[in-house]
Amino acid sequence: MDDGGRLIYRRRTGRAIWLLLLGPPIAAMAAAIDDRGWEAGILPAAIAFAGIVVVLWIAIGWSGRTRLAEVHLRDGILIVRRSHIFDRGKVLHIPLSETRDWSAIIERSGKHRLEVARFDHGDTAYILQIGGAEYADLATLNAWIQKATADGHDRA
């Protein structure tokens, strides 16, 4: 997504996730070779490969409804791309003035703690996972968070 504008955030689907595709097919082939019949492993390996692709597609697609892969700022408009397994998520144009409740939070995922930035637009809360991001303009994100925090205190 190169719509001009200034890059604020980028975290595409990591290439390491594709290593998950290799495990089940290799295990199926290894089991078949162990039985001295590698031909018998072809179908189970293909089914395992297809199954993993479907599971990843659904899982990343589900989380991609709110998790963003890329954010650009151009003329007061946030141009955001949702996360997608093939980095082709839906592109949305969100006026910065229509965003609210910018915040920095820590999400817990099992034993892992993830630092994320979050903002609301309409009924949706969008998430930018800072940990592991290829690029994050922290100065800009922190300024938006501080402004939202200050605006929230002014209303109280």
matplotlib code that plots the C-alpha trace (Angstrom):
import matplotlib.pyplot as plt

x = [0.0, 1.8, -0.8, 1.7, 1.4, 3.6, 4.1, 3.0, 3.0, 3.8, 3.6, 2.9, 2.3, 5.7, 7.4, 8.0, 4.3, 4.9, 7.2, 4.0, 3.0, 5.9, 5.6, 2.5, 3.4, 7.0, 5.7, 3.3, 6.1, 8.5, 5.9, 5.3, 9.1, 9.5, 7.0, 9.1, 6.3, 6.8, 4.0, 1.5, 2.6, 1.7, -2.0, -1.8, 0.9, -1.2, -4.3, -2.2, -0.8, -4.2, -5.7, -3.0, -3.5, -7.2, -6.7, -4.2, -6.3, -9.3, -7.3, -5.5, -8.6, -10.6, -8.0, -7.4, -10.9, -9.4, -5.6, -3.9, -1.0, -0.2, -1.1, -0.3, -1.3, -2.2, -4.0, -5.6, -6.8, -5.5, -5.1, -5.1, -4.7, -6.2, -4.0, -4.3, -2.4, -1.2, -0.7, -3.7, -6.1, -8.9, -7.8, -9.9, -9.8, -10.4, -10.4, -8.1, -10.6, -13.1, -10.8, -11.2, -9.9, -6.3, -4.5, -1.4, -2.2, -0.6, -2.3, -1.7, -1.5, -0.8, 2.6, 3.4, 2.7, 2.2, 2.4, -0.3, -1.7, -5.5, -8.0, -11.8, -13.6, -17.3, -18.1, -14.7, -11.5, -8.5, -5.2, -1.6, 0.7, 3.9, 6.0, 7.4, 6.4, 8.7, 8.1, 6.2, 6.4, 6.2, 6.5, 3.3, 1.4, 2.4, 1.3, -2.1, -2.4, -1.4, -3.9, -6.7, -5.7, -5.7, -9.0, -10.5, -9.3, -10.8, -14.2, -14.2]
y = [0.0, 3.1, 5.9, 8.6, 10.3, 9.7, 6.2, 6.0, 2.2, -1.0, -4.6, -7.1, -10.8, -12.3, -14.7, -17.0, -17.9, -19.7, -22.2, -23.5, -24.7, -27.0, -28.9, -31.1, -32.1, -32.9, -35.0, -36.9, -37.5, -38.6, -41.1, -42.5, -42.8, -44.5, -47.1, -47.3, -45.9, -42.2, -42.3, -42.9, -39.6, -37.4, -37.2, -36.7, -34.0, -32.2, -32.3, -31.1, -28.2, -27.1, -27.4, -25.2, -22.6, -22.5, -22.3, -19.5, -17.6, -17.8, -16.9, -14.0, -12.8, -12.8, -10.8, -8.6, -7.1, -4.9, -5.4, -3.1, -4.0, -0.5, 3.1, 6.2, 9.8, 12.0, 15.3, 14.5, 11.1, 7.8, 5.3, 1.9, -1.6, -4.4, -7.5, -10.3, -13.6, -12.4, -8.7, -7.8, -6.7, -4.2, -0.5, 2.0, 5.8, 7.2, 10.9, 11.6, 14.0, 11.1, 8.9, 9.0, 7.3, 6.8, 4.8, 2.7, -0.6, -3.9, -7.0, -10.3, -13.4, -16.4, -15.6, -12.9, -9.2, -7.1, -3.3, -1.9, 1.4, 1.5, 3.9, 3.9, 4.8, 4.3, 1.1, -0.5, -0.4, -0.7, -2.1, -1.4, -4.0, -2.0, -5.0, -6.6, -3.8, -3.1, 0.6, 2.7, 6.5, 6.5, 10.3, 10.8, 7.9, 9.2, 12.7, 11.4, 9.4, 12.4, 14.6, 12.1, 11.8, 15.6, 15.9, 13.3, 15.1, 18.4, 16.8, 15.4]
z = [0.0, -1.2, -1.3, -0.7, 2.6, 5.6, 7.0, 10.6, 11.2, 9.4, 10.7, 8.0, 8.4, 9.3, 7.0, 9.9, 9.9, 6.7, 8.5, 10.2, 6.7, 6.5, 9.8, 9.2, 5.6, 6.6, 9.5, 7.1, 4.6, 7.4, 8.7, 5.2, 4.5, 7.9, 6.6, 3.3, 1.2, 0.5, -2.1, 0.8, 2.4, -0.6, 0.0, 3.8, 3.3, 0.7, 3.0, 6.0, 3.9, 2.7, 6.2, 7.7, 5.0, 5.7, 9.5, 9.2, 6.6, 9.0, 12.1, 10.6, 8.8, 12.0, 13.9, 10.8, 11.3, 14.0, 13.8, 11.3, 9.1, 7.8, 8.5, 6.4, 7.1, 4.1, 4.3, 7.7, 6.5, 8.0, 5.2, 6.9, 5.7, 7.8, 8.5, 6.0, 5.5, 2.1, 3.1, 0.9, 3.6, 3.0, 2.8, 4.7, 4.7, 8.1, 8.8, 11.7, 13.2, 13.5, 15.6, 19.3, 22.5, 21.4, 24.0, 24.7, 26.4, 27.2, 25.9, 27.4, 25.2, 27.4, 29.0, 26.5, 26.9, 23.8, 23.7, 21.4, 20.4, 20.1, 18.7, 18.0, 14.9, 14.8, 16.6, 15.9, 18.0, 15.8, 17.2, 16.1, 17.6, 18.4, 19.5, 16.4, 14.1, 11.1, 11.7, 14.2, 14.3, 18.1, 18.3, 16.3, 18.0, 21.5, 20.5, 19.5, 22.7, 24.8, 23.0, 23.5, 27.2, 27.6, 25.8, 28.1, 31.2, 29.9, 29.6, 33.1]

ax = plt.figure().add_subplot(projection="3d")
ax.plot(x, y, z, "-o")
ax.set_aspect("equal")
plt.show()
